């Protein structure tokens, strides 16, 4: 901070009213206001129409580097005298186009200047060009005896340059003026940030699970994607976080009142519809509760509300929704779904894929990259393993003459027939791979998979102890295929298996 000798500086005060700053109460009041408007760290400040430098002296006293400009040589000389020893620079020039060259400033201050300018809009445009990114323009103005500029008028002049304008009423603080005043006096602090920044709609989607099934609604009378299936969904409203929006939309559309702890984030997707703007979608997942069955709470917008198998979704769906569910099934968490203008709103099974999966920043060192199984015959393996992996949310990934793979997230499983096989059957009792274990969502899903498994070449092991062959409290199914490979399907909510 710079120490100011106000008595020594007072020699020039008789030459100008000095805004009343000879009064220590007034001076302290303005110093406090300036401190709140200026950055907390030392910056470069341009004082336009500085007069005898009274405000510049306060700014310099708060540790800032000051450049002061006034068109009157006499005023500039008085300001130099007052600011001697502070390191401030005083220039003679017009406030509209101050003679500062290519320099940029953290703050520009102008007190009772804008109302005098012949073209204030042009001046403000130039002043914003002199600010550093994120800089501040501090305008102190008012209307006195019918002359001046109102805060509403100056705010309108600032609108083309920024949306961040803070208005501060100064008329009510008599300390600033040394007396009570009843006219309009104010300060506007405007940030140098471009107006009309890009914004996107935020929408929320509910993946309500009932075992292997998911709840879908058929849109009607909305004007968008009518006749197509979609998840219960809606937009976040002003002042509402995405979880609150999801709970509200679930209640409004399905009548299901969920607690915040019952919903989990499944994935986030940025989506652009054909010919439309972008939006950000949050997909939440929750489990069905038979004590709170969903119903069609908005029949004027929805013609059908029903359950559909997640691994065999219908084709007549909104493409955006279908992409989100496919991403959820495959274990993705961040997606971009960017339609071209000619793409249909409806999902098209044979259409081009518009989805890009974004990897998260999670450290991958030590995570499984892929698992490769050598099988005696790839066609039979594709039938058994393909059914199982796709029912568990893996998607077909690669295919070649003697192998297949399925991917979920950043990991994948390969089955391949190798020319180097030494046997035509896998013996899980020998040293090597014993079995693979996968999570399943719940007991209902486990029972469905167990019932379907024999049709795809799997047999249930330990049927007399199923589904607790792994021990009390460990709910799982143990399956073996015709080639001797074993898998364990574990209900997620149960305890860890015994070693």
VOGU-3710 file (C-alpha; in Angstrom, 3 decimals, decimal comma):
1> xxxxxxxxxx> 0,000/0,000/0,000  1,130/3,569/-0,700  1,101/6,031/2,206  -0,667/9,258/1,191  0,026/12,593/2,813  -3,330/14,287/2,274  -2,210/17,527/3,905  0,705/17,778/1,459  -1,601/16,970/-1,447  -4,138/19,585/-0,402
11> xxxxxxxxxx> -2,259/22,392/-2,117  -4,186/21,821/-5,307  -7,581/21,139/-3,726  -8,618/24,764/-3,799  -8,276/24,622/-7,577  -11,114/22,056/-7,855  -14,006/20,925/-5,664  -12,219/17,565/-5,481  -15,452/15,586/-5,071  -15,436/16,418/-1,374
21> xxxxxxxxxx> -12,448/14,151/-0,753  -10,810/16,680/1,587  -13,323/15,470/4,159  -11,801/12,350/5,769  -15,247/10,743/6,204  -16,028/11,186/2,497  -12,559/10,068/1,538  -12,804/6,890/3,629  -16,234/6,121/2,195  -14,910/6,315/-1,373
31> xxxxxxxxxx> -11,821/4,306/-0,462  -14,067/1,540/0,870  -16,188/1,504/-2,265  -13,137/1,401/-4,529  -11,667/-1,458/-2,553  -14,835/-3,487/-3,169  -14,836/-2,708/-6,908  -11,127/-3,279/-7,616  -9,286/-6,634/-7,645  -7,824/-7,851/-4,366
41> xxxxxxxxxx> -4,443/-8,338/-6,051  -2,321/-5,548/-7,526  -3,429/-4,587/-11,029  -3,183/-2,003/-13,783  -5,869/0,673/-13,432  -6,769/3,362/-15,991  -8,550/6,431/-14,543  -10,307/8,317/-17,360  -11,250/11,965/-16,872  -9,103/11,926/-13,762
51> xxxxxxxxxx> -9,377/15,682/-13,007  -6,868/16,534/-10,275  -6,309/12,830/-9,567  -8,340/12,420/-6,370  -9,660/8,926/-7,216  -6,313/7,960/-8,744  -4,670/8,794/-5,433  -7,065/6,491/-3,566  -6,464/3,709/-6,096  -2,673/4,113/-5,879
61> xxxxxxxxxx> -2,978/4,055/-2,103  -4,473/0,562/-2,391  -1,362/-0,693/-4,178  -2,446/-0,593/-7,810  -0,444/0,685/-10,772  -2,306/3,775/-11,992  -2,452/5,502/-15,358  -4,520/8,703/-15,213  -5,825/10,590/-18,274  -7,435/14,017/-18,599
71> xxxxxxxxxx> -7,856/16,256/-21,663  -7,067/19,413/-19,654  -3,344/20,117/-19,369  -3,996/22,172/-16,261  -5,854/19,310/-14,590  -3,148/16,859/-15,647  -0,454/19,049/-14,048  -2,432/19,214/-10,796  -2,845/15,428/-10,881  0,901/14,903/-11,412
81> xxxxxxxxxx> 1,619/17,058/-8,409  -0,899/15,198/-6,269  0,295/11,756/-7,412  4,010/12,481/-7,060  5,769/9,622/-5,349  3,046/7,032/-6,034  4,492/5,732/-9,323  1,330/6,787/-11,168  1,548/8,018/-14,759  -0,547/11,030/-15,833
91> xxxxxxxxxx> -1,295/11,581/-19,534  -3,020/14,377/-21,443  -5,632/13,052/-23,831  -9,267/12,470/-24,639  -11,058/9,880/-22,485  -12,829/8,563/-25,583  -9,505/7,472/-27,109  -6,957/7,600/-24,291  -3,316/7,770/-25,466  -2,240/4,395/-24,034
101> xxxxxxxxxx> -1,219/2,627/-27,253  -1,536/-1,168/-27,138  -1,559/-1,406/-23,360  -4,324/-3,382/-21,621  -5,729/-2,822/-18,151  -7,299/-4,859/-15,368  -9,664/-2,009/-14,459  -10,894/1,176/-16,123  -12,492/3,764/-13,825  -14,552/6,724/-15,072
111> xxxxxxxxxx> -16,406/9,028/-12,683  -18,967/11,470/-14,094  -17,511/11,096/-17,593  -19,893/8,993/-19,695  -22,772/11,483/-19,495  -20,551/14,193/-21,051  -19,491/12,146/-24,099  -20,983/12,931/-27,541  -21,057/9,209/-28,455  -20,955/7,127/-25,267
121> xxxxxxxxxx> -21,635/3,860/-27,129  -18,470/4,251/-29,233  -16,436/5,201/-26,179  -17,598/2,165/-24,216  -16,765/-0,128/-27,142  -13,218/1,221/-27,194  -12,845/0,972/-23,426  -13,820/-2,692/-23,466  -11,130/-3,247/-26,099  -8,572/-1,847/-23,623
131> xxxxxxxxxx> -9,505/-4,327/-20,888  -7,725/-7,600/-20,265  -9,927/-10,741/-20,414  -12,008/-10,735/-17,265  -11,174/-7,077/-16,588  -13,589/-4,589/-15,032  -15,114/-1,334/-16,149  -16,193/0,823/-13,178  -18,578/3,642/-14,129  -19,747/6,150/-11,521
141> xxxxxxxxxx> -22,660/8,181/-12,886  -26,011/9,683/-11,998  -28,775/12,123/-12,861  -28,626/15,560/-11,204  -31,313/18,177/-11,741  -32,549/16,402/-14,845  -29,105/16,034/-16,484  -26,967/12,941/-16,664  -27,547/9,318/-17,641  -29,753/6,869/-15,778
151> xxxxxxxxxx> -28,453/3,468/-14,713  -30,974/1,851/-17,044  -29,606/3,795/-20,019  -25,955/3,019/-19,268  -26,721/-0,665/-18,632  -28,323/-0,806/-22,076  -25,174/0,701/-23,591  -23,109/-2,026/-21,907  -25,325/-4,888/-23,119  -23,547/-5,449/-26,477
161> xxxxxxxxxx> -20,283/-6,071/-24,624  -21,131/-8,053/-21,489  -23,908/-9,761/-19,573  -22,212/-9,315/-16,213  -23,114/-5,865/-14,872  -23,338/-5,192/-11,141  -25,438/-2,166/-10,142  -24,738/-0,402/-6,865  -26,946/2,413/-5,559  -24,816/5,250/-4,139
171> xxxxxxxxxx> -27,518/7,807/-3,366  -28,400/6,214/-0,060  -24,893/6,534/1,383  -24,611/10,151/2,629  -20,972/9,595/3,591  -20,019/9,516/-0,094  -21,421/13,015/-0,680  -20,996/14,686/2,677  -24,771/15,201/2,861  -28,108/13,543/2,155
181> xxxxxxxxxx> -29,038/13,393/-1,547  -32,303/12,436/-3,244  -31,302/12,109/-6,882  -30,009/9,077/-8,797  -26,372/8,216/-8,122  -24,911/4,800/-8,852  -21,936/2,702/-9,844  -21,919/0,007/-12,521  -19,179/-2,648/-12,461  -19,082/-4,487/-15,803
191> xxxxxxxxxx> -16,913/-7,526/-16,534  -15,100/-7,919/-19,861  -16,787/-11,150/-20,847  -18,540/-11,664/-24,186  -22,347/-11,539/-24,036  -24,659/-14,252/-25,291  -22,379/-17,092/-24,363  -23,272/-20,529/-25,646  -25,925/-22,256/-23,562  -27,449/-25,707/-23,795
201> xxxxxxxxxx> -30,632/-27,274/-22,516  -30,055/-29,778/-19,710  -32,394/-32,752/-19,766  -32,777/-35,780/-17,504  -33,769/-39,380/-18,314  -34,884/-42,162/-15,981  -33,763/-45,746/-16,619  -36,237/-47,527/-14,335  -35,186/-51,179/-14,117  -37,394/-54,164/-13,348
211> xxxxxxxxxx> -34,925/-57,004/-13,546  -33,930/-57,359/-17,210  -36,617/-54,902/-18,334  -36,723/-51,115/-18,629  -39,704/-48,757/-18,587  -40,435/-46,866/-21,829  -43,124/-44,331/-22,713  -44,618/-43,719/-26,165  -44,773/-40,011/-26,959  -48,043/-38,447/-28,138
221> xxxxxxxxxx> -49,346/-34,938/-28,916  -46,031/-33,239/-28,102  -44,970/-32,147/-31,569  -41,628/-33,961/-31,255  -41,031/-37,665/-31,983  -44,698/-38,527/-31,456  -45,350/-42,257/-31,804  -41,808/-43,201/-30,748  -40,710/-44,769/-27,482  -38,579/-42,810/-25,056
231> xxxxxxxxxx> -37,486/-42,983/-21,443  -39,422/-40,918/-18,891  -37,603/-37,606/-19,225  -37,746/-33,822/-19,101  -35,735/-30,626/-18,679  -34,062/-29,176/-15,624  -35,705/-25,902/-14,649  -34,050/-22,693/-13,413  -32,620/-23,132/-9,934  -33,007/-26,920/-10,060
241> xxxxxxxxxx> -30,120/-29,380/-9,949  -30,228/-32,422/-12,225  -31,147/-34,893/-9,495  -34,025/-32,727/-8,309  -35,189/-32,470/-11,926  -35,079/-36,263/-12,301  -37,122/-36,856/-9,152  -39,712/-34,287/-10,257  -40,024/-35,661/-13,791  -40,329/-39,250/-12,512
251> xxxxxxxxxx> -43,227/-38,241/-10,280  -44,931/-36,129/-12,961  -44,721/-38,748/-15,731  -44,912/-42,091/-13,933  -46,319/-41,266/-10,497  -43,253/-42,878/-8,883  -41,904/-40,786/-6,007  -38,212/-41,606/-5,627  -35,882/-40,641/-2,813  -32,600/-38,955/-3,826
261> xxxxxxxxxx> -30,644/-41,986/-2,580  -32,537/-44,280/-4,974  -31,182/-42,761/-8,193  -27,669/-43,248/-9,518  -25,976/-41,564/-12,453  -25,702/-43,972/-15,369  -24,119/-41,697/-17,980  -23,924/-38,166/-19,363  -24,449/-37,524/-23,082  -24,136/-34,391/-25,184
271> xxxxxxxxxx> -26,634/-34,639/-28,014  -27,425/-32,654/-31,118  -30,679/-33,390/-32,897  -31,004/-33,183/-36,679  -31,202/-29,500/-37,581  -31,303/-28,473/-33,937  -29,105/-27,191/-31,145  -27,076/-29,181/-28,671  -28,264/-30,312/-25,269  -26,735/-32,118/-22,309
281> xxxxxxxxxx> -28,507/-35,241/-21,082  -28,125/-36,890/-17,679  -29,295/-40,511/-17,529  -30,191/-41,821/-14,065  -30,973/-45,413/-13,092  -33,318/-46,611/-10,356  -34,806/-49,983/-9,373  -38,490/-50,904/-9,608  -40,341/-51,189/-6,294  -43,468/-53,340/-6,453
291> xxxxxxxxxx> -45,033/-51,198/-3,712  -44,775/-48,157/-6,027  -45,779/-49,399/-9,480  -45,513/-46,777/-12,242  -48,550/-45,611/-14,172  -49,186/-43,214/-17,057  -49,559/-39,944/-15,165  -49,598/-37,797/-18,337  -51,979/-39,531/-20,790  -52,239/-36,308/-22,802
301> xxxxxxxxxx> -48,518/-36,648/-23,668  -48,062/-40,411/-23,505  -50,108/-43,113/-25,252  -48,298/-46,114/-23,732  -46,179/-46,911/-20,691  -44,750/-50,428/-20,609  -41,760/-52,640/-19,838  -39,348/-53,766/-22,551  -36,290/-56,073/-22,370  -33,134/-53,989/-22,118
311> xxxxxxxxxx> -31,140/-56,435/-24,249  -33,806/-56,572/-26,996  -35,043/-53,016/-27,261  -37,645/-52,184/-29,915  -36,545/-50,274/-32,983  -39,307/-47,653/-32,877  -37,451/-45,470/-30,394  -36,071/-41,941/-30,367  -32,481/-42,294/-31,598  -31,137/-40,120/-28,767
321> xxxxxxxxxx> -32,770/-42,318/-26,138  -31,694/-45,535/-27,841  -28,078/-44,340/-27,992  -28,163/-43,595/-24,275  -29,535/-47,037/-23,394  -27,024/-48,784/-25,665  -24,259/-46,805/-23,978  -25,602/-47,740/-20,545  -25,704/-51,430/-21,472  -22,128/-51,339/-22,727
331> xxxxxxxxxx> -20,809/-49,651/-19,580  -20,051/-46,226/-21,067  -20,312/-43,133/-18,879  -19,675/-40,203/-21,240  -21,011/-40,010/-24,800  -21,379/-37,555/-27,674  -24,369/-38,222/-29,954  -24,198/-35,760/-32,840  -26,855/-36,061/-35,526  -26,284/-34,809/-39,032
341> xxxxxxxxxx> -29,024/-32,507/-40,333  -30,455/-35,183/-42,628  -30,663/-37,900/-39,957  -34,094/-39,009/-38,733  -35,190/-38,451/-35,150  -36,137/-42,120/-34,965  -33,604/-44,866/-34,282  -32,503/-46,547/-37,494  -30,968/-50,012/-36,951  -29,090/-49,940/-40,244
351> xxxxxxxxxx> -28,194/-46,233/-40,070  -24,792/-44,683/-39,430  -23,538/-44,656/-35,866  -23,387/-41,108/-34,504  -22,102/-42,006/-31,049  -18,612/-41,281/-29,771  -17,648/-42,724/-26,378  -15,349/-40,504/-24,319  -12,937/-42,243/-21,931  -12,960/-40,997/-18,363
361> xxxxxxxxxx> -9,858/-39,756/-16,585  -9,847/-42,779/-14,258  -6,390/-44,298/-13,914  -6,455/-47,454/-16,041  -3,189/-48,970/-14,846  -3,980/-52,374/-13,401  -7,464/-52,622/-14,909  -8,328/-55,516/-17,194  -7,749/-54,608/-20,843  -9,159/-57,822/-22,323
371> xxxxxxxxxx> -9,574/-61,525/-21,621  -8,899/-64,039/-24,380  -10,254/-67,585/-24,295  -9,043/-70,252/-26,698  -11,985/-72,377/-27,685  -12,183/-75,614/-29,688  -14,852/-74,327/-32,096  -15,696/-70,610/-32,626  -19,251/-71,071/-33,949  -20,410/-72,936/-30,838
381> xxxxxxxxxx> -18,518/-70,493/-28,629  -20,163/-67,555/-30,373  -23,580/-69,055/-29,648  -22,963/-69,633/-25,923  -20,644/-66,750/-25,098  -22,306/-64,293/-27,447  -25,703/-64,872/-25,843  -24,325/-64,511/-22,323  -22,114/-61,496/-22,927  -24,757/-59,582/-24,861
391> xxxxxxxxxx> -27,345/-60,315/-22,165  -24,861/-58,856/-19,661  -24,503/-55,622/-21,657  -21,469/-56,340/-23,836  -21,725/-55,301/-27,465  -20,263/-57,146/-30,486  -16,829/-55,635/-31,056  -14,615/-57,546/-33,514  -15,086/-60,522/-35,823  -12,544/-62,484/-37,883
401> xxxxxxxxxx> -12,253/-65,969/-39,398  -11,459/-67,826/-36,196  -12,504/-65,393/-33,476  -15,075/-63,036/-32,034  -15,014/-60,373/-29,314  -17,532/-58,412/-27,240  -16,817/-55,095/-25,537  -18,181/-53,378/-22,436  -16,646/-50,024/-21,579  -12,897/-50,160/-22,136
411> xxxxxxxxxx> -12,527/-53,934/-21,663  -13,449/-56,779/-23,967  -13,668/-60,576/-24,053  -12,269/-62,626/-26,959  -13,076/-66,211/-27,963  -10,749/-67,616/-30,598  -9,836/-70,951/-32,132  -6,052/-71,150/-32,225  -4,051/-73,517/-34,440  -1,837/-74,165/-31,409
421> xxxxxxxxxx> -4,538/-75,773/-29,241  -3,244/-78,836/-27,381  -6,690/-80,165/-26,419  -10,280/-80,013/-27,610  -11,769/-79,321/-24,189  -11,117/-76,886/-21,323  -10,385/-78,456/-17,935  -10,981/-75,821/-15,265  -9,508/-78,140/-12,608  -6,040/-77,928/-14,117
431> xxxxxxxxxx> -3,720/-74,959/-13,357  -4,924/-71,976/-15,336  -8,287/-70,291/-15,681  -10,917/-71,613/-13,304  -13,849/-69,376/-14,198  -15,014/-65,862/-15,078  -17,430/-64,021/-12,788  -19,830/-61,240/-13,811  -22,162/-58,926/-11,915  -25,906/-59,107/-12,516
441> xxxxxxxxxx> -28,336/-56,444/-11,358  -30,709/-58,453/-9,158  -32,236/-61,827/-8,353  -34,902/-61,486/-11,049  -32,233/-61,012/-13,727  -30,285/-63,970/-12,355  -33,339/-66,226/-12,502  -34,097/-65,172/-16,085  -30,549/-65,867/-17,260  -30,459/-69,208/-15,452
451> xxxxxxxxxx> -33,697/-70,271/-17,136  -32,490/-69,220/-20,613  -28,947/-70,624/-20,318  -29,621/-74,279/-21,357  -30,971/-73,098/-24,718  -27,552/-71,616/-25,468  -25,363/-74,519/-24,411  -24,899/-73,800/-20,691  -25,777/-76,136/-17,831  -26,345/-75,176/-14,201
461> xxxxxxxxxx> -23,724/-76,441/-11,770  -24,605/-77,359/-8,186  -28,371/-77,238/-8,819  -29,123/-78,677/-5,370  -27,534/-75,605/-3,722  -28,571/-72,960/-6,250  -28,527/-69,950/-5,901  -26,378/-70,138/-2,743  -23,765/-72,665/-3,850  -21,102/-70,062/-3,047
471> xxxxxxxxxx> -22,173/-69,854/0,586  -24,913/-68,314/2,671  -25,661/-64,757/1,600  -23,782/-65,121/-1,722  -26,490/-65,247/-4,404  -25,053/-66,497/-7,702  -25,448/-68,978/-10,545  -22,592/-71,213/-11,710  -22,841/-72,235/-15,368  -20,665/-74,469/-17,558
481> xxxxxxxxxx> -20,694/-74,613/-21,355  -20,115/-77,596/-23,624  -16,399/-76,788/-23,939  -15,871/-76,907/-20,159  -15,730/-73,156/-19,388  -17,398/-71,951/-16,196  -18,930/-68,581/-15,444  -20,321/-67,232/-12,192  -23,166/-64,706/-12,274  -23,254/-62,727/-9,023
491> xxxxxxxxx> -26,158/-60,615/-7,782  -24,602/-57,193/-7,115  -26,209/-56,451/-3,782  -24,980/-59,627/-2,108  -21,761/-60,222/-0,163  -18,418/-61,203/-1,627  -17,897/-64,922/-2,319  -15,647/-67,081/-0,258  -12,158/-67,583/-1,750
//
